């Protein structure tokens, strides 16, 4: 059993009440309650703020002794959201408790509750009579829903240029059980034409499939559209013609790896999903107040010292990362690996380095960068 149970609740007055119960058989003395919030604290009752870094807080309880089975309650008045109420993301995150000797006390945090719950909106039913098997919807698409081709035997790519493009999505096709290298499959031919960037034409008949494109992106997106069709129609595809090219040059996805670290495996997985929906720009947020994730050989301590956070570390446990050491950074080799992996999926990496603002983590390692005159 945990020594202390932490029970957070928003009361009818929109105050965050946190009940701390002593489950042990021992009398507990002074201790600190540490946690993160997404909204700032305006007022505290029952405790004193010892430390505030961003929205990470360390509160010293006002009690002197906490008897076994006894509760104490702290009430927090928070910054009010624009909508005037709070939701499940607004409670304390990464909660932990430290005793007066700076040792971790075993604790358990219960799920956030509400005295006054917001009624769930009931929306009108969306009609599913209109379906689009390809996302995003192609510019021109004619599919004959009366003529389907059985694709249980898969497809066959023999063209060397198309095979090279297919390598980028081979693992995805294997996961979806769609075979593009079947000797008994419907053959796919490739024709090179002077098309616009990422443009393609897909001609599907019972005898063959023809892909017409002018560049790598066009070939890749034609194959991806074919995957959409085969998956949507469960290993059968309609005869027809699809003509498509991107409406927007920049089709981006953002991932904030500064505030929350994501592994190389997780990033690659996201890039694959991006490619499946024909997104082509990966906005990679690498630095901010909370961390500097990019390893720079000329400043070897920068990433190693700021990319991990935890209690008593240089960077405190912001954004609910908790007591234990958490984080990571990306080496030059990691970055090259991601760039090369993304390029095969027709995705360009757009790194973001926040300077001069949003540089709190940076100036912890390089304090001379901070302008003291202001």
FIDO-827749 format. One record per residue (C-alpha): residue number from 1; residue in three letters; x, y, z. Coordinates in Angstrom, 2 decimals, decimal comma. Each point is the difference from the previous one (the first is absolute). Example, Ala and Ser with C-alpha at 12.3 -4.5 7.8 and 13.67 -1.06 7.14 Angstrom:
<node 1; 'Ala'; <12,30; -4,50; 7,80>>
<node 2; 'Ser'; <1,37; 3,44; -0,66>>
END
This chain:
<node 1; 'Unk'; <0,00; 0,00; 0,00>>
<node 2; 'Unk'; <1,17; 3,54; -0,78>>
<node 3; 'Unk'; <0,93; 2,13; 2,98>>
<node 4; 'Unk'; <-1,98; 2,95; -1,37>>
<node 5; 'Unk'; <-2,99; 0,06; -2,35>>
<node 6; 'Unk'; <-0,36; 3,13; -2,14>>
<node 7; 'Unk'; <-3,61; 0,70; -1,05>>
<node 8; 'Unk'; <-0,48; 3,05; -2,27>>
<node 9; 'Unk'; <-3,45; 1,48; -0,66>>
<node 10; 'Unk'; <-1,50; 3,15; -1,51>>
<node 11; 'Unk'; <-2,74; 1,22; 2,31>>
<node 12; 'Unk'; <-3,19; 1,88; -0,89>>
<node 13; 'Unk'; <1,84; 3,32; 0,27>>
<node 14; 'Unk'; <2,60; -1,11; -2,58>>
<node 15; 'Unk'; <2,74; -0,26; 2,64>>
<node 16; 'Unk'; <2,39; -2,93; -0,19>>
<node 17; 'Unk'; <-0,18; -1,88; 3,30>>
<node 18; 'Unk'; <2,73; -2,55; 0,72>>
<node 19; 'Unk'; <-0,55; -2,39; 2,90>>
<node 20; 'Unk'; <3,13; -1,65; 1,43>>
<node 21; 'Unk'; <-0,72; -2,99; 2,23>>
<node 22; 'Unk'; <2,51; -1,73; 2,26>>
<node 23; 'Unk'; <-0,49; -3,73; -0,58>>
<node 24; 'Unk'; <2,98; -1,04; 2,10>>
<node 25; 'Unk'; <0,15; -0,84; 3,71>>
<node 26; 'Unk'; <2,59; 2,70; 0,54>>
<node 27; 'Unk'; <-0,38; 3,67; 0,80>>
<node 28; 'Unk'; <1,26; 2,05; -2,94>>
<node 29; 'Unk'; <1,75; 3,31; 0,56>>
<node 30; 'Unk'; <0,47; 2,86; -2,41>>
<node 31; 'Unk'; <0,15; -0,99; -3,66>>
<node 32; 'Unk'; <-0,03; 1,53; -3,49>>
<node 33; 'Unk'; <-2,57; -0,77; -2,65>>
<node 34; 'Unk'; <1,47; 0,36; -3,52>>
<node 35; 'Unk'; <-1,93; -0,01; -3,28>>
<node 36; 'Unk'; <-0,62; 1,75; -3,33>>
<node 37; 'Unk'; <-3,08; 1,79; -1,34>>
<node 38; 'Unk'; <-1,02; 1,43; -3,34>>
<node 39; 'Unk'; <-1,50; 3,09; 1,65>>
<node 40; 'Unk'; <1,83; 2,25; 2,48>>
<node 41; 'Unk'; <-0,91; 0,18; 3,67>>
<node 42; 'Unk'; <-1,47; 3,36; 1,06>>
<node 43; 'Unk'; <-0,60; -0,78; 3,68>>
<node 44; 'Unk'; <0,76; -2,85; 2,44>>
<node 45; 'Unk'; <-1,73; -0,98; 3,25>>
<node 46; 'Unk'; <1,55; -2,62; 2,29>>
<node 47; 'Unk'; <3,52; 0,19; -1,41>>
<node 48; 'Unk'; <2,80; 2,36; -1,02>>
<node 49; 'Unk'; <1,66; 0,08; -3,43>>
<node 50; 'Unk'; <3,70; -0,72; 0,55>>
<node 51; 'Unk'; <0,93; -0,21; -3,64>>
<node 52; 'Unk'; <-1,58; 0,87; -3,33>>
<node 53; 'Unk'; <1,75; -0,68; -3,31>>
<node 54; 'Unk'; <-2,34; 0,45; -2,93>>
<node 55; 'Unk'; <-3,04; -1,89; 1,25>>
<node 56; 'Unk'; <1,94; -2,45; 2,13>>
<node 57; 'Unk'; <-0,72; 0,58; 3,69>>
<node 58; 'Unk'; <1,42; -1,13; 3,33>>
<node 59; 'Unk'; <-2,44; 0,68; 2,88>>
<node 60; 'Unk'; <0,84; -0,23; 3,70>>
<node 61; 'Unk'; <-3,03; -1,14; 1,99>>
<node 62; 'Unk'; <-1,15; 2,27; 2,84>>
<node 63; 'Unk'; <-0,62; -2,94; 2,38>>
<node 64; 'Unk'; <2,56; -0,93; 2,64>>
<node 65; 'Unk'; <-0,89; -3,69; 0,43>>
<node 66; 'Unk'; <-2,23; -2,30; -2,04>>
<node 67; 'Unk'; <-1,45; -2,81; 2,11>>
<node 68; 'Unk'; <-0,78; -3,48; -1,39>>
<node 69; 'Unk'; <-3,28; -0,02; -2,03>>
<node 70; 'Unk'; <-0,11; 3,80; 0,22>>
<node 71; 'Unk'; <-0,68; 2,23; -3,02>>
<node 72; 'Unk'; <1,25; 3,44; -0,88>>
<node 73; 'Unk'; <-1,48; 2,10; -2,78>>
<node 74; 'Unk'; <1,63; 2,67; -2,14>>
<node 75; 'Unk'; <-2,10; 2,25; -2,22>>
<node 76; 'Unk'; <1,41; 1,60; -3,12>>
<node 77; 'Unk'; <-1,54; 2,83; -1,95>>
<node 78; 'Unk'; <1,28; -0,38; -3,55>>
<node 79; 'Unk'; <0,21; 2,23; -3,02>>
<node 80; 'Unk'; <-3,43; -0,28; -1,66>>
<node 81; 'Unk'; <-0,21; -1,53; -3,50>>
<node 82; 'Unk'; <-1,75; 1,97; -2,72>>
<node 83; 'Unk'; <-2,96; -2,38; 0,05>>
<node 84; 'Unk'; <-0,46; 0,62; 3,73>>
<node 85; 'Unk'; <0,38; -3,61; 1,16>>
<node 86; 'Unk'; <2,61; -2,73; 0,34>>
<node 87; 'Unk'; <0,37; -3,49; -1,46>>
<node 88; 'Unk'; <1,92; -3,21; 0,68>>
<node 89; 'Unk'; <3,29; 1,50; -1,22>>
<node 90; 'Unk'; <-0,12; 2,80; 2,59>>
<node 91; 'Unk'; <0,85; -1,98; 3,13>>
<node 92; 'Unk'; <3,43; -0,54; 1,58>>
<node 93; 'Unk'; <2,40; -2,11; -2,06>>
<node 94; 'Unk'; <3,16; -1,83; 1,02>>
<node 95; 'Unk'; <-0,90; 0,31; 3,69>>
<node 96; 'Unk'; <2,49; -1,12; 2,66>>
<node 97; 'Unk'; <0,67; 0,75; 3,67>>
<node 98; 'Unk'; <3,32; 0,73; 1,72>>
<node 99; 'Unk'; <0,50; -0,15; 3,77>>
<node 100; 'Unk'; <1,88; 2,55; 2,11>>
<node 101; 'Unk'; <3,23; -1,95; -0,57>>
<node 102; 'Unk'; <-0,47; 0,25; -3,76>>
<node 103; 'Unk'; <-0,88; -3,67; -0,39>>
<node 104; 'Unk'; <-2,77; -1,27; -2,26>>
<node 105; 'Unk'; <-3,18; -1,14; 1,79>>
<node 106; 'Unk'; <-1,97; -2,80; -1,65>>
<node 107; 'Unk'; <-3,23; 1,49; -1,36>>
<node 108; 'Unk'; <-2,86; -0,74; -2,38>>
<node 109; 'Unk'; <-1,98; 2,55; -2,02>>
<node 110; 'Unk'; <-3,65; -0,74; -0,68>>
<node 111; 'Unk'; <-1,87; 1,11; -3,10>>
<node 112; 'Unk'; <-1,12; 3,61; -0,16>>
<node 113; 'Unk'; <-3,69; 0,45; 0,86>>
<node 114; 'Unk'; <-2,56; 2,79; -0,29>>
<node 115; 'Unk'; <-2,81; 1,04; 2,33>>
<node 116; 'Unk'; <-1,75; 1,64; -2,91>>
<node 117; 'Unk'; <0,51; -1,91; -3,23>>
<node 118; 'Unk'; <-0,48; 1,62; -3,39>>
<node 119; 'Unk'; <-2,77; -1,65; -1,96>>
<node 120; 'Unk'; <1,21; -1,89; -3,01>>
<node 121; 'Unk'; <-1,05; 1,51; -3,31>>
<node 122; 'Unk'; <-2,18; -2,23; -2,14>>
<node 123; 'Unk'; <0,65; 0,64; -3,66>>
<node 124; 'Unk'; <-2,25; -0,88; -2,90>>
<node 125; 'Unk'; <0,86; -3,25; -1,72>>
<node 126; 'Unk'; <2,38; 0,35; -2,92>>
<node 127; 'Unk'; <-1,21; -1,68; -3,17>>
<node 128; 'Unk'; <2,30; -2,77; -1,17>>
<node 129; 'Unk'; <-1,64; -0,27; -3,41>>
<node 130; 'Unk'; <2,86; 1,97; -1,60>>
<node 131; 'Unk'; <3,32; -1,77; 0,17>>
<node 132; 'Unk'; <3,45; 0,87; -1,25>>
<node 133; 'Unk'; <2,47; -2,89; -0,08>>
<node 134; 'Unk'; <3,02; 2,27; -0,55>>
<node 135; 'Unk'; <1,17; 2,68; 2,44>>
<node 136; 'Unk'; <0,47; 2,78; -0,92>>
<node 137; 'Unk'; <-2,63; -0,16; -2,71>>
<node 138; 'Unk'; <1,60; 0,01; -3,47>>
<node 139; 'Unk'; <-0,62; 2,88; -2,38>>
<node 140; 'Unk'; <-1,66; -2,29; -2,53>>
<node 141; 'Unk'; <-1,24; -3,48; 0,70>>
<node 142; 'Unk'; <-2,26; -2,31; -1,96>>
<node 143; 'Unk'; <-0,50; -3,44; 1,56>>
<node 144; 'Unk'; <-2,38; -2,50; -1,54>>
<node 145; 'Unk'; <-1,76; -1,46; 3,07>>
<node 146; 'Unk'; <-1,57; -2,67; -2,25>>
<node 147; 'Unk'; <3,34; -1,46; -1,10>>
<node 148; 'Unk'; <2,32; -1,21; 2,74>>
<node 149; 'Unk'; <3,27; -1,88; -0,46>>
<node 150; 'Unk'; <0,90; -2,72; 2,48>>
<node 151; 'Unk'; <3,42; 0,72; 1,53>>
<node 152; 'Unk'; <0,36; -2,98; 2,30>>
<node 153; 'Unk'; <3,11; -0,94; -1,96>>
<node 154; 'Unk'; <1,44; 3,46; 0,53>>
<node 155; 'Unk'; <1,90; 2,05; -2,56>>
<node 156; 'Unk'; <3,21; -0,35; -1,96>>
<node 157; 'Unk'; <2,54; 2,78; -0,49>>
<node 158; 'Unk'; <2,89; -0,78; -2,36>>
<node 159; 'Unk'; <1,00; 3,47; -1,17>>
<node 160; 'Unk'; <3,34; 0,85; 1,70>>
<node 161; 'Unk'; <-0,87; 3,68; 0,52>>
<node 162; 'Unk'; <-3,33; -0,85; 1,59>>
<node 163; 'Unk'; <1,60; -2,75; 2,11>>
<node 164; 'Unk'; <2,47; 2,52; 1,41>>
<node 165; 'Unk'; <-2,89; 2,27; 1,01>>
<node 166; 'Unk'; <-1,91; -2,92; 1,50>>
<node 167; 'Unk'; <2,81; -0,75; 2,47>>
<node 168; 'Unk'; <-1,05; 3,00; 2,10>>
<node 169; 'Unk'; <-3,42; -1,50; 0,75>>
<node 170; 'Unk'; <0,81; -3,71; -0,13>>
<node 171; 'Unk'; <-0,24; -0,50; 3,79>>
<node 172; 'Unk'; <-3,34; 1,84; 0,09>>
<node 173; 'Unk'; <-1,37; -2,24; -2,74>>
<node 174; 'Unk'; <1,17; -3,08; 1,90>>
<node 175; 'Unk'; <-1,79; 1,24; 3,12>>
<node 176; 'Unk'; <-3,19; 0,44; -2,03>>
<node 177; 'Unk'; <0,45; -3,39; -1,73>>
<node 178; 'Unk'; <0,08; 1,61; -3,44>>
<node 179; 'Unk'; <2,51; -1,76; -2,27>>
<node 180; 'Unk'; <1,57; 2,05; -2,80>>
<node 181; 'Unk'; <2,55; -2,66; -0,94>>
<node 182; 'Unk'; <-2,32; -2,93; -0,75>>
<node 183; 'Unk'; <0,83; -1,94; -3,16>>
<node 184; 'Unk'; <-3,72; -0,73; -0,40>>
<node 185; 'Unk'; <-1,10; 3,54; 0,73>>
<node 186; 'Unk'; <-1,49; 2,67; -2,24>>
<node 187; 'Unk'; <2,93; 1,58; -1,81>>
<node 188; 'Unk'; <0,83; 3,68; 0,52>>
<node 189; 'Unk'; <1,74; 1,89; -2,80>>
<node 190; 'Unk'; <1,68; 3,39; 0,19>>
<node 191; 'Unk'; <0,09; 2,77; -2,62>>
<node 192; 'Unk'; <2,18; 3,08; 0,41>>
<node 193; 'Unk'; <-1,56; 3,31; -1,10>>
<node 194; 'Unk'; <0,73; 3,66; 0,51>>
<node 195; 'Unk'; <-2,47; 0,50; 2,85>>
<node 196; 'Unk'; <0,01; 2,64; 2,72>>
<node 197; 'Unk'; <1,63; -0,65; 3,39>>
<node 198; 'Unk'; <-1,61; -2,99; 1,79>>
<node 199; 'Unk'; <-2,66; -0,33; -2,73>>
<node 200; 'Unk'; <-1,12; -3,45; -1,15>>
<node 201; 'Unk'; <-2,60; -1,85; -2,01>>
<node 202; 'Unk'; <-1,26; -3,44; 0,97>>
<node 203; 'Unk'; <-1,75; -2,13; -2,66>>
<node 204; 'Unk'; <-1,58; -3,19; 1,34>>
<node 205; 'Unk'; <-1,38; -2,74; -2,24>>
<node 206; 'Unk'; <-0,60; -3,73; 0,38>>
<node 207; 'Unk'; <3,15; -0,74; -2,02>>
<node 208; 'Unk'; <2,51; 2,39; 1,56>>
<node 209; 'Unk'; <0,63; 3,15; 2,01>>
<node 210; 'Unk'; <1,89; 2,89; -1,51>>
<node 211; 'Unk'; <1,71; 2,73; 2,02>>
<node 212; 'Unk'; <0,92; 3,19; -1,85>>
<node 213; 'Unk'; <2,20; 2,52; 1,82>>
<node 214; 'Unk'; <2,95; 2,31; -0,46>>
<node 215; 'Unk'; <1,88; -0,29; 3,28>>
<node 216; 'Unk'; <0,58; -2,03; 3,14>>
<node 217; 'Unk'; <-2,84; 1,66; 1,91>>
<node 218; 'Unk'; <-2,51; -0,73; -2,73>>
<node 219; 'Unk'; <0,96; -3,67; -0,12>>
<node 220; 'Unk'; <-0,15; -0,30; 3,78>>
<node 221; 'Unk'; <-3,40; 1,67; 0,28>>
<node 222; 'Unk'; <-1,43; -2,17; -2,78>>
<node 223; 'Unk'; <1,06; -3,11; 1,91>>
<node 224; 'Unk'; <-1,42; 1,41; 3,23>>
<node 225; 'Unk'; <-3,34; 0,70; -1,69>>
<node 226; 'Unk'; <-0,01; -3,60; -1,20>>
<node 227; 'Unk'; <0,60; -1,13; 3,59>>
<node 228; 'Unk'; <-2,97; 2,11; 1,14>>
<node 229; 'Unk'; <-2,22; -1,66; -2,60>>
<node 230; 'Unk'; <1,11; -3,56; 0,76>>
<node 231; 'Unk'; <-0,36; 0,50; 3,75>>
<node 232; 'Unk'; <-3,33; 1,85; -0,19>>
<node 233; 'Unk'; <-1,61; -2,57; -2,30>>
<node 234; 'Unk'; <1,59; -2,97; 1,78>>
<node 235; 'Unk'; <2,30; -1,37; -2,69>>
<node 236; 'Unk'; <-2,09; 0,97; -2,96>>
<node 237; 'Unk'; <0,18; 3,21; -1,99>>
<node 238; 'Unk'; <-2,39; 1,66; -2,45>>
<node 239; 'Unk'; <0,98; 0,67; -3,60>>
<node 240; 'Unk'; <0,49; 3,66; -0,72>>
<node 241; 'Unk'; <2,30; 2,97; -0,41>>
<node 242; 'Unk'; <1,46; 2,29; 2,66>>
<node 243; 'Unk'; <1,78; 3,25; -0,80>>
<node 244; 'Unk'; <1,51; 1,86; 2,90>>
<node 245; 'Unk'; <2,56; 2,57; 1,10>>
<node 246; 'Unk'; <0,39; 1,87; 3,29>>
<node 247; 'Unk'; <-2,11; 3,11; 0,48>>
<node 248; 'Unk'; <2,57; 1,45; 2,42>>
<node 249; 'Unk'; <3,79; -0,07; -0,27>>
<node 250; 'Unk'; <0,44; -0,03; 3,79>>
<node 251; 'Unk'; <-1,94; -2,81; 1,67>>
<node 252; 'Unk'; <1,43; 0,00; 3,48>>
<node 253; 'Unk'; <-0,03; -1,80; 3,31>>
<node 254; 'Unk'; <1,53; 1,37; 3,21>>
<node 255; 'Unk'; <1,54; -1,98; 2,85>>
<node 256; 'Unk'; <1,22; 1,72; 3,16>>
<node 257; 'Unk'; <2,97; -2,07; 1,13>>
<node 258; 'Unk'; <1,26; 2,71; 2,32>>
<node 259; 'Unk'; <-2,81; -0,11; 2,56>>
<node 260; 'Unk'; <-0,45; -3,76; -0,33>>
<node 261; 'Unk'; <2,77; -2,26; -1,28>>
<node 262; 'Unk'; <-0,92; -2,48; -2,73>>
<node 263; 'Unk'; <2,28; -2,85; -1,04>>
<node 264; 'Unk'; <1,36; -0,55; -3,51>>
<node 265; 'Unk'; <-2,34; -2,99; -0,35>>
<node 266; 'Unk'; <-3,02; 2,16; 0,90>>
<node 267; 'Unk'; <1,03; 2,74; -2,43>>
<node 268; 'Unk'; <0,44; -2,52; -2,84>>
<node 269; 'Unk'; <-3,45; -1,39; 0,74>>
<node 270; 'Unk'; <-1,48; 3,51; -0,26>>
<node 271; 'Unk'; <1,83; 0,59; -3,30>>
<node 272; 'Unk'; <-1,53; -3,17; -1,44>>
<node 273; 'Unk'; <-3,49; 1,17; 0,99>>
<node 274; 'Unk'; <0,75; 3,38; -1,57>>
<node 275; 'Unk'; <0,99; -1,63; -3,27>>
<node 276; 'Unk'; <-3,12; -2,17; -0,04>>
<node 277; 'Unk'; <-2,04; 3,24; -0,04>>
<node 278; 'Unk'; <2,41; 1,72; -2,42>>
<node 279; 'Unk'; <1,39; 2,57; 2,43>>
<node 280; 'Unk'; <3,41; 1,28; -1,03>>
<node 281; 'Unk'; <1,42; 2,35; 2,69>>
<node 282; 'Unk'; <1,04; -1,14; 3,48>>
<node 283; 'Unk'; <0,31; 3,00; 2,33>>
<node 284; 'Unk'; <2,42; -1,33; 2,64>>
<node 285; 'Unk'; <-0,05; 2,18; 3,13>>
<node 286; 'Unk'; <3,38; -0,71; 1,61>>
<node 287; 'Unk'; <0,59; 2,78; 2,53>>
<node 288; 'Unk'; <-2,08; 2,10; 2,38>>
<node 289; 'Unk'; <-0,05; 1,18; 3,61>>
<node 290; 'Unk'; <-0,26; -3,58; 1,25>>
<node 291; 'Unk'; <2,86; -1,69; -1,86>>
<node 292; 'Unk'; <2,65; 0,19; -2,69>>
<node 293; 'Unk'; <-0,21; -3,34; -1,80>>
<node 294; 'Unk'; <2,52; 0,47; -2,81>>
<node 295; 'Unk'; <3,53; -1,19; 0,72>>
<node 296; 'Unk'; <2,59; 2,51; -1,24>>
<node 297; 'Unk'; <3,62; -1,16; -0,02>>
<node 298; 'Unk'; <1,36; 3,52; 0,64>>
<node 299; 'Unk'; <-2,15; 0,22; 3,18>>
<node 300; 'Unk'; <0,08; -3,58; 1,33>>
<node 301; 'Unk'; <-1,68; 0,76; 3,36>>
<node 302; 'Unk'; <-2,96; 1,88; -1,42>>
<node 303; 'Unk'; <-2,22; -2,93; -0,96>>
<node 304; 'Unk'; <1,22; -2,40; 2,69>>
<node 305; 'Unk'; <-0,65; 2,50; 2,81>>
<node 306; 'Unk'; <-3,35; 1,42; -1,15>>
<node 307; 'Unk'; <-1,72; -2,92; -1,71>>
<node 308; 'Unk'; <-0,68; -1,93; 3,21>>
<node 309; 'Unk'; <-2,20; 1,25; 2,79>>
<node 310; 'Unk'; <-1,01; -1,18; 3,45>>
<node 311; 'Unk'; <0,04; 0,92; 3,67>>
<node 312; 'Unk'; <3,32; 1,69; 0,92>>
<node 313; 'Unk'; <1,19; 0,00; -3,61>>
<node 314; 'Unk'; <0,95; 3,19; -1,82>>
<node 315; 'Unk'; <-3,38; -0,09; -1,76>>
<node 316; 'Unk'; <-2,88; -0,77; 2,41>>
<node 317; 'Unk'; <-2,78; -2,48; -0,86>>
<node 318; 'Unk'; <-2,01; 2,29; -2,25>>
<node 319; 'Unk'; <-3,10; -1,16; -1,88>>
<node 320; 'Unk'; <-0,72; -2,81; 2,42>>
<node 321; 'Unk'; <3,13; -2,06; -0,59>>
<node 322; 'Unk'; <0,14; -0,83; 3,72>>
<node 323; 'Unk'; <2,71; -0,68; 2,55>>
<node 324; 'Unk'; <2,23; -2,32; -2,02>>
<node 325; 'Unk'; <2,50; 1,00; -2,68>>
<node 326; 'Unk'; <-1,78; 0,32; -3,34>>
<node 327; 'Unk'; <0,95; 1,10; -3,51>>
<node 328; 'Unk'; <2,59; -0,43; -2,71>>
<node 329; 'Unk'; <1,63; 1,75; -2,94>>
<node 330; 'Unk'; <0,82; -0,61; -3,64>>
<node 331; 'Unk'; <3,55; -0,57; -1,21>>
<node 332; 'Unk'; <1,26; 1,09; -3,41>>
<node 333; 'Unk'; <-0,37; -3,60; -1,12>>
<node 334; 'Unk'; <-3,62; -0,07; 1,21>>
<node 335; 'Unk'; <-0,80; 3,15; -1,97>>
<node 336; 'Unk'; <1,61; -1,37; -3,18>>
<node 337; 'Unk'; <-1,94; -3,24; 0,44>>
<node 338; 'Unk'; <-3,32; 1,87; 0,30>>
<node 339; 'Unk'; <0,78; 2,23; -3,01>>
<node 340; 'Unk'; <0,83; -3,01; -2,18>>
<node 341; 'Unk'; <-3,02; -1,99; 1,20>>
<node 342; 'Unk'; <-2,32; 2,94; -0,63>>
<node 343; 'Unk'; <1,41; 0,68; -3,47>>
<node 344; 'Unk'; <-1,01; -3,50; -1,12>>
<node 345; 'Unk'; <-3,54; 0,88; 1,06>>
<node 346; 'Unk'; <0,12; 3,26; -1,98>>
<node 347; 'Unk'; <0,15; 2,00; 3,23>>
<node 348; 'Unk'; <2,29; 2,95; 0,68>>
<node 349; 'Unk'; <1,21; 0,65; 3,55>>
<node 350; 'Unk'; <-0,54; 3,56; 1,22>>
<node 351; 'Unk'; <1,89; 0,38; 3,32>>
<node 352; 'Unk'; <-0,89; 2,79; 2,40>>
<node 353; 'Unk'; <2,58; 1,55; 2,35>>
<node 354; 'Unk'; <-1,57; 2,63; 2,27>>
<node 355; 'Unk'; <2,32; 3,00; 0,37>>
<node 356; 'Unk'; <0,27; 2,48; 1,60>>
<node 357; 'Unk'; <-3,32; -0,56; 1,82>>
<node 358; 'Unk'; <-1,16; -3,24; 1,61>>
<node 359; 'Unk'; <3,58; -0,69; 1,09>>
<node 360; 'Unk'; <-0,28; -0,60; 3,75>>
<node 361; 'Unk'; <1,67; -3,43; -0,20>>
<node 362; 'Unk'; <2,81; 1,43; -2,14>>
<node 363; 'Unk'; <0,88; 2,80; 2,45>>
<node 364; 'Unk'; <0,14; -2,50; 2,89>>
<node 365; 'Unk'; <3,11; -1,39; -1,67>>
<node 366; 'Unk'; <1,19; 3,27; -1,57>>
<node 367; 'Unk'; <-1,03; 2,75; 2,45>>
<node 368; 'Unk'; <2,19; 2,59; -1,76>>
<node 369; 'Unk'; <-2,49; -0,04; -2,88>>
<node 370; 'Unk'; <-2,54; 1,65; 2,29>>
<node 371; 'Unk'; <-0,08; 3,79; -0,28>>
<node 372; 'Unk'; <0,23; 1,13; 3,64>>
<node 373; 'Unk'; <-0,42; 3,65; -0,93>>
<node 374; 'Unk'; <-3,71; -0,45; -0,68>>
END
